[in-house]
């Protein structure tokens, strides 16, 4: 009796979306998603608790601030949270982290966050709470966030990276290089168009689709024993009616550090049906 040989399909047999064999993943533009809050000229933006208590601790806004850009950008929908860190007396430096990467942005875009909107978010509350009891509180200037590629000069905080995919690669996936951050974890959010998200109820996509990610060292011979590519945790969520956000967190135990890595991310069908 003859047996028909069927080669395995990665990452698990039968799980690739619409594909019957191994796939070639496409490259992805990676963007730094956190760092100091600056003006377009590169000047540090500050928060001033004028007439109030001296700042004693850092605090991050509980609510995200929507971007106010209307021109000179390709996308929409980016939001960020802002952290106030004491600098001198009643003054604190601002930093930001992108909460929602939005859709349609490209490398080189300059996204503006209005100082009035940032102040409103600070006044509404931060965690932990910073002093906001002054009568003349202010934010020094609008914050302009420039989308830099991961390898660009000036990108120093690589704990949070945003990736933008111009095409619907949900049946293929993405491959890219990541610089190792100074901490023990790194979060990557990929914002990508998805025909499935726009044509089917998203509950079906979420219930039947999962994310596979793998991080390997870019240079095994030169990596110390305390540096690792890291373990990967993944998730998928909706971003509007036409895009999805694929989130990957790579991490290592305390005492180790994350090495530079080559990462592969794919979407696949769940092998088991989800039940209510």
MOCOR-V958518 format. One record per residue. N is the residue number from 1. PHI is phi in whole degrees, 0 to 359 (NA if undefined). BURIAL is I if it has 24 or more other ideal C-beta (glycine too) atoms within 12 Angstrom, else O. Layout:
BEGIN
n->N phi->PHI burial->BURIAL
n->N phi->PHI burial->BURIAL
END
This chain:
BEGIN
n->1 phi->NA burial->O
n->2 phi->271 burial->O
n->3 phi->249 burial->O
n->4 phi->275 burial->O
n->5 phi->280 burial->O
n->6 phi->239 burial->O
n->7 phi->297 burial->O
n->8 phi->294 burial->O
n->9 phi->245 burial->O
n->10 phi->266 burial->O
n->11 phi->285 burial->I
n->12 phi->223 burial->O
n->13 phi->302 burial->O
n->14 phi->83 burial->O
n->15 phi->254 burial->I
n->16 phi->294 burial->I
n->17 phi->289 burial->I
n->18 phi->73 burial->O
n->19 phi->240 burial->I
n->20 phi->257 burial->O
n->21 phi->207 burial->O
n->22 phi->301 burial->O
n->23 phi->238 burial->I
n->24 phi->260 burial->O
n->25 phi->280 burial->I
n->26 phi->260 burial->I
n->27 phi->289 burial->I
n->28 phi->221 burial->I
n->29 phi->279 burial->I
n->30 phi->258 burial->I
n->31 phi->235 burial->I
n->32 phi->289 burial->I
n->33 phi->248 burial->I
n->34 phi->207 burial->I
n->35 phi->151 burial->I
n->36 phi->295 burial->I
n->37 phi->272 burial->I
n->38 phi->228 burial->I
n->39 phi->281 burial->O
n->40 phi->299 burial->O
n->41 phi->277 burial->O
n->42 phi->89 burial->O
n->43 phi->273 burial->O
n->44 phi->300 burial->O
n->45 phi->270 burial->I
n->46 phi->238 burial->I
n->47 phi->249 burial->I
n->48 phi->241 burial->I
n->49 phi->267 burial->I
n->50 phi->304 burial->I
n->51 phi->78 burial->O
n->52 phi->243 burial->O
n->53 phi->284 burial->O
n->54 phi->296 burial->O
n->55 phi->290 burial->I
n->56 phi->237 burial->O
n->57 phi->208 burial->O
n->58 phi->280 burial->O
n->59 phi->211 burial->I
n->60 phi->252 burial->I
n->61 phi->303 burial->I
n->62 phi->287 burial->O
n->63 phi->251 burial->O
n->64 phi->277 burial->I
n->65 phi->258 burial->I
n->66 phi->279 burial->I
n->67 phi->291 burial->I
n->68 phi->249 burial->I
n->69 phi->296 burial->I
n->70 phi->235 burial->O
n->71 phi->224 burial->O
n->72 phi->64 burial->O
n->73 phi->226 burial->I
n->74 phi->263 burial->O
n->75 phi->238 burial->I
n->76 phi->216 burial->I
n->77 phi->93 burial->I
n->78 phi->288 burial->I
n->79 phi->230 burial->I
n->80 phi->214 burial->I
n->81 phi->258 burial->I
n->82 phi->241 burial->I
n->83 phi->250 burial->I
n->84 phi->261 burial->I
n->85 phi->242 burial->I
n->86 phi->308 burial->I
n->87 phi->244 burial->O
n->88 phi->202 burial->O
n->89 phi->62 burial->O
n->90 phi->274 burial->I
n->91 phi->255 burial->I
n->92 phi->223 burial->I
n->93 phi->281 burial->I
n->94 phi->256 burial->I
n->95 phi->232 burial->I
n->96 phi->224 burial->I
n->97 phi->224 burial->I
n->98 phi->287 burial->I
n->99 phi->269 burial->I
n->100 phi->231 burial->I
n->101 phi->289 burial->I
n->102 phi->70 burial->I
n->103 phi->223 burial->I
n->104 phi->86 burial->I
n->105 phi->286 burial->I
n->106 phi->227 burial->I
n->107 phi->303 burial->I
n->108 phi->101 burial->O
n->109 phi->297 burial->I
n->110 phi->241 burial->I
n->111 phi->258 burial->I
n->112 phi->261 burial->I
n->113 phi->245 burial->I
n->114 phi->292 burial->I
n->115 phi->298 burial->I
n->116 phi->295 burial->O
n->117 phi->291 burial->I
n->118 phi->295 burial->I
n->119 phi->298 burial->I
n->120 phi->300 burial->O
n->121 phi->293 burial->I
n->122 phi->294 burial->I
n->123 phi->296 burial->I
n->124 phi->285 burial->O
n->125 phi->132 burial->O
n->126 phi->227 burial->I
n->127 phi->232 burial->O
n->128 phi->295 burial->O
n->129 phi->291 burial->O
n->130 phi->257 burial->I
n->131 phi->291 burial->I
n->132 phi->228 burial->I
n->133 phi->259 burial->O
n->134 phi->283 burial->I
n->135 phi->278 burial->O
n->136 phi->238 burial->O
n->137 phi->301 burial->I
n->138 phi->203 burial->I
n->139 phi->250 burial->I
n->140 phi->293 burial->I
n->141 phi->195 burial->I
n->142 phi->296 burial->I
n->143 phi->263 burial->I
n->144 phi->244 burial->I
n->145 phi->262 burial->I
n->146 phi->261 burial->I
n->147 phi->282 burial->I
n->148 phi->257 burial->I
n->149 phi->293 burial->I
n->150 phi->304 burial->I
n->151 phi->272 burial->O
n->152 phi->292 burial->O
n->153 phi->295 burial->O
n->154 phi->96 burial->O
n->155 phi->270 burial->I
n->156 phi->250 burial->O
n->157 phi->262 burial->I
n->158 phi->249 burial->I
n->159 phi->283 burial->I
n->160 phi->225 burial->I
n->161 phi->240 burial->I
n->162 phi->250 burial->I
n->163 phi->247 burial->I
n->164 phi->242 burial->I
n->165 phi->251 burial->I
n->166 phi->284 burial->O
n->167 phi->241 burial->O
n->168 phi->280 burial->I
n->169 phi->254 burial->I
n->170 phi->292 burial->I
n->171 phi->261 burial->I
n->172 phi->236 burial->I
n->173 phi->117 burial->I
n->174 phi->219 burial->I
n->175 phi->231 burial->I
n->176 phi->198 burial->I
n->177 phi->257 burial->I
n->178 phi->232 burial->I
n->179 phi->280 burial->I
n->180 phi->286 burial->I
n->181 phi->279 burial->I
n->182 phi->279 burial->O
n->183 phi->271 burial->O
n->184 phi->259 burial->I
n->185 phi->217 burial->I
n->186 phi->213 burial->I
n->187 phi->252 burial->I
n->188 phi->240 burial->I
n->189 phi->243 burial->I
n->190 phi->257 burial->I
n->191 phi->260 burial->I
n->192 phi->221 burial->I
n->193 phi->297 burial->I
n->194 phi->212 burial->I
n->195 phi->297 burial->O
n->196 phi->293 burial->I
n->197 phi->292 burial->I
n->198 phi->268 burial->O
n->199 phi->255 burial->O
n->200 phi->242 burial->O
n->201 phi->303 burial->O
n->202 phi->296 burial->I
n->203 phi->303 burial->O
n->204 phi->292 burial->O
n->205 phi->297 burial->I
n->206 phi->294 burial->I
n->207 phi->279 burial->O
n->208 phi->245 burial->O
n->209 phi->238 burial->I
n->210 phi->227 burial->I
n->211 phi->244 burial->I
n->212 phi->244 burial->I
n->213 phi->223 burial->I
n->214 phi->220 burial->I
n->215 phi->241 burial->I
n->216 phi->235 burial->O
n->217 phi->298 burial->I
n->218 phi->274 burial->O
n->219 phi->205 burial->O
n->220 phi->299 burial->O
n->221 phi->291 burial->O
n->222 phi->257 burial->O
n->223 phi->269 burial->O
n->224 phi->297 burial->O
n->225 phi->296 burial->O
n->226 phi->272 burial->O
n->227 phi->253 burial->I
n->228 phi->225 burial->I
n->229 phi->293 burial->I
n->230 phi->96 burial->I
n->231 phi->278 burial->O
n->232 phi->242 burial->I
n->233 phi->244 burial->O
n->234 phi->227 burial->I
n->235 phi->202 burial->O
n->236 phi->225 burial->I
n->237 phi->213 burial->I
n->238 phi->278 burial->I
n->239 phi->229 burial->I
n->240 phi->74 burial->O
n->241 phi->267 burial->O
n->242 phi->236 burial->O
n->243 phi->236 burial->I
n->244 phi->236 burial->I
n->245 phi->251 burial->I
n->246 phi->255 burial->I
n->247 phi->252 burial->I
n->248 phi->233 burial->I
n->249 phi->244 burial->I
n->250 phi->253 burial->I
n->251 phi->208 burial->I
n->252 phi->225 burial->I
n->253 phi->292 burial->O
n->254 phi->302 burial->O
n->255 phi->102 burial->O
n->256 phi->247 burial->O
n->257 phi->231 burial->I
n->258 phi->277 burial->I
n->259 phi->276 burial->I
n->260 phi->304 burial->I
n->261 phi->216 burial->I
n->262 phi->256 burial->I
n->263 phi->243 burial->I
n->264 phi->241 burial->I
n->265 phi->235 burial->I
n->266 phi->227 burial->I
n->267 phi->260 burial->I
n->268 phi->217 burial->I
n->269 phi->285 burial->I
n->270 phi->294 burial->O
n->271 phi->281 burial->O
n->272 phi->245 burial->O
n->273 phi->292 burial->O
n->274 phi->274 burial->O
n->275 phi->243 burial->O
n->276 phi->289 burial->O
END
